[in-house]
Amino acid sequence: MEGDGAEAPRIAVLVPCHNEEATVARVAADFARALPGAMIWVFDNNSTDATAARAQAAGAIVRHAALRGKGNVVRRMFSDVDADIYVLVDGDGTYDAAAAPMMVRRLVDEGLDMVSAARVSTEAEAYRAGHRLGNLALSGVVRLVFGRQFKDMLSGYRVFSRRFVKSFPAHSMGFEIETELTVHTLQMRLPAVEVEAAYGSRPEGSESKLSTVRDGLRILRMISLMVREERPMQFFGIAGLAAVVIAWALAAPVLVVYLRTGLVPRLPTLVVAVGTMMVALLSFACGLILDGVSRLRLEQRRLAYLALPSPTAPDGDRTPWSASR
């Protein structure tokens, strides 16, 4: 990626790790070979094994992140590491380092902010059926709410531009960070693509930290929270519509009796129906108000994003690369 006397982009490979002593050295070495000149950063998340020592022996820069959870580590990485291009990859040795140059080149040539690797594997052990099914279900929910879909929304192998990383408001604590990255891209309508990349199984002695049910529920919770924050009119509108249906279901029999006899024999039911209708109106009002707040927050994030230089445009102080190099 060098040439024409221009400054080569600084590439940082970010590897969040927790108890990955069996694989972290190979991951660091593979990405150092695939991306010569890149800085390999391993952030050790309270490992109780030799992860940090083996990463350091492999030539990686090792830092320690005290707060448990992948989301907390990614937030720390994005805050502390300064580069032009960021490659985020898990330290379990399942992702193909050979795909990194192609992903970086695609980011640069097309002026993208994110290139995500969709996992392709023929090994049943590599991509368990429960994880695959959960990924499809969660991706379907995100597509329904936010539109454009990524085939592999939960991929842990991505390449980012500097302006994506430095304007990303990370809130996640755990494995739901991938969902947040995807939804942020969709909500901001950032230029991004998805490419296929080989995905292998963990080597012997390496264990997955991901729980299909527990982490799937946490991801679903994150999606619901992001719908509330990013699509409040939809969130509160659906809640309000449900309350309207319940209110009319309770009130209809009472209204029929009143029209026929002029009496209201089920006054408590009518009170509940009126109360439920008030909740519906309040929900609609909350949706309208929070929709305005959400638009303002989106505009502020957009301005923060635009304040950083494009991957393909000069920023005045530095000499970035161009797609023609």
N, C-alpha and C positions, 0 to 999 in steps of 0.2 A: 504493500500500500504506500510505498515511498516512491518519490520521483519528482522531477522538475524542480528540485531544490526546495520544495515546500516542506514545511514541518509535518512529520507523520503524526497521525492522531494517537493520543495516549489511550491505550486500551487497558481496562482493569477487569480481571476475571474475579468475580465475587463468589466465594464458596462458603455458604453457611453449613456448619457441622455440629453434630452432637453425637459423640461416641461412634466415630467413623474411622477408627484406627486401621481397619482392614482395607480401606479403599482410598483414603484421602491423599496418600502419597502418589498413587497412580493417577488420580484425577489431576493433581497439581502438575505432574510430569507430562501428562497427555496434553493439557491445555498450553503448557509452556512450549511444547513442540509444535502444536497446531497454530499458535499465535506468537511467533518469535517477537520478543520485545515487550510483550504484555506483562503487566504486573499481576501476579497471582496473590490474591488476598484470601486468606482462610480466617473466618471468624468462628472461634470455638465457643460454643454455647454450653458452658458448664459441663464439659465432658468429664467422665470419670475414668477414661482410659488414656491411651497415649496419642490421641488425635493431634493435639497441638505439637508434640515433639516430632511426630512423623511428618506433619505438614512442614515444619520448619526445616527438617532434614532434607526434604524434597525441594527446598528453595523458595517456599512460599513465605509471604509476609503474614505473620500470625497475630491476630488481635483477639481479645477476649470480650464477649458480650454476656453480661451477668443476667439480664432478664431472660427467663426461659421462654422459648417459643420462636418459631421461624419468622413470624411477622416482626417480632421485636428485633431480631438479628438483622433482617433486611432493612428496617428503619435505620438502625445504627450504621449499616454499610452505606446506605444512600447518603447519610449525613456526613460520614467521616472520610470517604474515599473521593478523591478528585481526579476525574479523567474526562476524556471526550466520548468514549464509547464504553459501555458497561456490559459485560457478559455475566449473567446470573445463572448459576448451575448448582445442582445439589451435589453433595460430596459423597454420594453412595456409589459412584462409578457406573451408573446405569445409562448415562447419556453419552452420545458419541461426540468426542472432542473434534473429530475430523470435519464435522458440520459447521464448526464455529467460523472458519474463514469465509465460507459462503454466506453465512448469516450476517457477518459484519459487512462484507462487500455489498450485500443487498441493502442493508441499512444506509450505507454511504451513497451508493449509486442512485437510489430512489428517494433519498432525503426523508427516510422514515424515522419514526420515533420508537417503534418497537417491532422486532421480528421474533415471533414465538414459534417454538419447535413442537409440531404435532407428533406425538410418539407413535412409531410404527414398530411393531414387534411380532415375531412369529413364535415367541416363547411364552407358554401359558404362565410360567412362574414369574415372568417379568411384569406382566400387566394383569393382575388378578381380575376375575370376572366381576367380583363385587365392586372393585375400583372402577372398572370400565363402565359398568351399568350406572354407578353413581355419577360418574363424569358426564355420561349422556343425559341423565335426568337433570342434573344441575345446569348443564349447558342449555337444555331446552327451556328451563325457567328463565335464564338470563336472556335468551333469544326472544322469548315471549314479551319480556319487559323492556329490554334495551335495544332490540332489533338485531343488527348484524351479529352473526354467530362465529365463534371460534370452534373448530372441531374438537380441540383439546384445551378446554378452558383452564384445566388444572396443571398444565405443563410447568415443570420447574426449570426449564431451560429457555432462556430468553436473552435477547440483545436489546439494549436501550440506548437512546441518545442522551447526552448530558442534560438537555432541557427537560426530558421526561423525568429523569431521576431527581433533579433538583427542584422540580415543581410538583412532585407526587406527594400528596398528603397521606402518608401511611398511618392507618389506624389499627390494622389487624395485629393480633398477638401471636397467632399460630399459623397452621397450614392454610387458613383462609386467605392468606396474603395473595395467592395466585388469583383468587376470585376478585379481590380488590384491584389488582393490577389490570385485569381484563375489563372490569366494569368501568374503571377510570378511563381506559382507552376508548371504550364505546361512548361513554357519556361526554367526553371531551371531543369526540370525533377526530382523534389523532390518526395520522397516517401510520398504518400498521399492516403487516401481512403475517400469514402463517405458512410455514414450510414444514415438510415432512423430514423427520430425522430418526435414525435407528435408535431403538431403546432395548437395552438388554436386562438380564436378570442380575440381582445382587450376587456377588461372589460368596462362597462359603465363609461363614463367620460374620457376615454382615446382616443385620436385622432391620426391617422397616420400622420406622417410628409412627407410621400412619395407621390409624384405626378407621376402618371403613365406616362403621356406624357412628362412633363418637365424633370423628372429624367431619364426617358427612353432615351430621346435625349442626356442627359449628359453622360449616360453610353455608348451609341453608339459612342459618340464623344471620350470617353476615349478608347474604343476598337480601333477606327481608329488611334488614337495617338500612342497606343501601337503597332499596326501593323506597323506603320511608323518607330517606334524606334526599335522594336524587329525583324521585318521582312522587312527591307528596300528594299531588292531586289524584293520581291513580290509586295510591295506597289508601288515603282517607276517603276517596270517592267510592272505592269498592266497599270499605267498611260502612260508609253512610248508606249505600244502596242496600247492603245486607240488613241494616237496621230498618230501612223503609219497608222492606219485604216482611220482616218480622212484625213491625208495627201494624201493617195492614192485615196480616194474617190473624193477629189478635183482635183488631178492631172490627173486622168484617162481620163476624157473627153478632157482635153487640149492636152494630149499626143495622143489621137486618131485623133483629128483634125490635129495635127502637122504631124503625119505619113501619113495622107491622102493628105494634101495640102502643107505641108512645112511651114505653117504659125502658129503664136501663137496669135490668136485674143483676148484671155482672159488672158493677161499678169498679171493683179492683182491677179487672181485666182491662177496662177502658183506661184507667189511670196508668197502668203499665204500658199500654199501647201509646198513649200520649207522651209518656216519658221516653219511650224508645224512639218516637218520632223526633223529639227534641235532641236526643243523642245523634240522630242522623243529620239534622240540620247543623249541629255543632261540628260534626265530623266534616261536612262539606265546607263549612267556614274555615276550619283548621287547614283543610287542604288548599283552599284559595290563598290563605295568608302565607302558609309555608311554601307554596309554589313560588310566590314572589321572593321569599328569602332564599330558596334554592337557586333561583335564577341569578340572584345577586352573588351568591357564593360561587356559582359556576363562572360568572363573569370575572370575579376576582382571581379564580384559579387560571382562567384564560389569560388574564393580564400578566400574572406571575410567569406563566409558560412563555408568553411572547417576549418577556423581558430578557430571556436567555437566547443566545445565538442559535440559528439554525445549523444542523449538521453540515450543510453544504454552502453556507453563506458566511462571508467574513464578518468578524465582530469588532474590527478596528484595532484591538490590542494584540490579538493573536492571529496567526496565519493558518486557518483551517485548511482542510483538504478539499478537493473538488471531485465531482463524480468522474471527471475525465482522466484522473490519475490512475 
